[in-house]
Amino acid sequence: MHRVRFQKGDDVWEMEVPEGTSLLEAARDCDAPVQTLCNGVGTCIQCRVKVVDGFEALSPPEALEKDRLGNIFHITRERMGCQAQVCGDVTIEVLEVRLPARKKGRFSKRPRRN
């Protein structure tokens, strides 16, 4: 079992999880506010978190996560909660959700041309 600690401001959620548990699963189990729109399949990146301590205690990023977050995760220390699996004790900062920019659809109001 490995200890996972989530923090957001002054709030803290902690629990022990078996090896191989994703950070998203751990967050759900202890009610930490890690969000998801895709239910953990890796398409929305809403479950993005920052590793405060124990970066090496997570599974290495695979192609999907590298594609979504880019290769700078070593600098930003950000991981996708649905993809990162626990291999040791970690401390995670819960980040604010970044919503995608709204695109104007084909039905948006535009000036008419005469």
C-alpha positions as CSV (number, residue, x, y, z in Angstrom):
1,M,0.0,0.0,0.0
2,H,1.1,3.5,-0.8
3,R,0.1,6.8,0.7
4,V,-1.5,9.4,-1.6
5,R,-2.0,12.9,-0.3
6,F,-4.0,15.5,-2.3
7,Q,-3.9,19.2,-1.3
8,K,-5.7,22.3,-2.5
9,G,-5.0,25.4,-0.5
10,D,-5.5,24.5,3.1
11,D,-7.6,21.4,2.4
12,V,-5.9,17.9,2.5
13,W,-7.2,14.5,1.5
14,E,-5.1,11.4,2.3
15,M,-5.5,7.7,1.9
16,E,-3.5,4.5,1.2
17,V,-4.0,2.7,-2.1
18,P,-2.7,-0.4,-3.7
19,E,0.1,-0.2,-6.3
20,G,-1.2,0.5,-9.8
21,T,-4.2,2.7,-8.6
22,S,-4.6,5.8,-10.8
23,L,-4.5,9.2,-9.2
24,L,-8.0,9.8,-10.5
25,E,-9.3,6.6,-8.8
26,A,-7.5,7.6,-5.5
27,A,-9.0,11.1,-5.7
28,R,-12.5,9.7,-6.2
29,D,-12.0,7.3,-3.3
30,C,-11.1,10.0,-0.8
31,D,-13.4,12.8,-2.3
32,A,-10.5,15.0,-3.5
33,P,-11.7,17.5,-6.1
34,V,-9.9,16.1,-9.2
35,Q,-12.3,16.7,-12.1
36,T,-12.9,14.7,-15.3
37,L,-15.2,15.2,-18.3
38,C,-14.2,12.0,-20.1
39,N,-14.6,9.7,-17.1
40,G,-11.0,8.8,-17.1
41,V,-10.3,7.8,-20.6
42,G,-7.7,10.5,-21.2
43,T,-9.3,12.8,-23.7
44,C,-10.3,15.9,-21.7
45,I,-7.2,16.6,-19.5
46,Q,-9.4,18.0,-16.8
47,C,-7.8,15.6,-14.3
48,R,-4.5,17.4,-14.6
49,V,-2.6,17.6,-11.3
50,K,0.8,18.8,-10.1
51,V,3.2,16.4,-8.3
52,V,4.5,18.2,-5.3
53,D,6.5,15.2,-3.9
54,G,7.1,11.7,-5.2
55,F,7.3,12.4,-9.0
56,E,9.4,9.1,-9.4
57,A,6.7,7.2,-7.4
58,L,4.3,7.4,-10.4
59,S,4.3,5.3,-13.5
60,P,6.2,6.9,-16.4
61,P,4.0,8.9,-18.8
62,E,2.9,7.0,-21.9
63,A,2.2,8.3,-25.4
64,L,-1.4,9.5,-24.7
65,E,-0.3,11.6,-21.7
66,K,2.7,13.0,-23.6
67,D,0.5,13.9,-26.5
68,R,-2.1,15.7,-24.3
69,L,0.3,17.5,-21.9
70,G,3.4,17.8,-24.1
71,N,6.9,16.7,-23.1
72,I,7.4,19.5,-20.6
73,F,5.8,17.5,-17.7
74,H,9.3,17.1,-16.2
75,I,9.5,20.9,-15.8
76,T,5.9,21.6,-14.9
77,R,5.5,18.4,-12.8
78,E,2.0,18.1,-14.1
79,R,0.4,14.7,-14.8
80,M,-3.0,13.4,-15.9
81,G,-4.7,11.8,-12.9
82,C,-6.4,9.2,-15.1
83,Q,-3.1,8.1,-16.6
84,A,-0.6,8.3,-13.7
85,Q,-0.5,5.2,-11.6
86,V,0.8,5.1,-8.0
87,C,4.0,3.1,-7.4
88,G,5.0,4.8,-4.1
89,D,4.1,7.6,-1.7
90,V,3.1,10.9,-3.5
91,T,1.8,14.4,-2.7
92,I,-0.4,15.9,-5.3
93,E,-1.6,19.5,-5.7
94,V,-5.1,19.7,-7.2
95,L,-5.2,22.3,-9.9
96,E,-8.0,24.5,-11.1
97,V,-9.8,23.2,-14.1
98,R,-9.0,24.8,-17.4
99,L,-11.9,24.9,-19.7
100,P,-11.3,24.8,-23.4
101,A,-11.8,28.1,-25.3
102,R,-15.2,28.3,-26.9
103,K,-15.2,28.1,-30.6
104,K,-17.8,29.8,-32.7
105,G,-20.1,27.3,-34.2
106,R,-21.6,27.4,-37.6
107,F,-24.8,28.8,-36.0
108,S,-23.2,31.7,-34.3
109,K,-24.4,35.2,-35.1
110,R,-22.4,36.9,-37.8
111,P,-23.2,40.1,-39.8
112,R,-25.0,39.3,-43.0
113,R,-23.5,40.3,-46.3
114,N,-25.7,41.9,-48.8
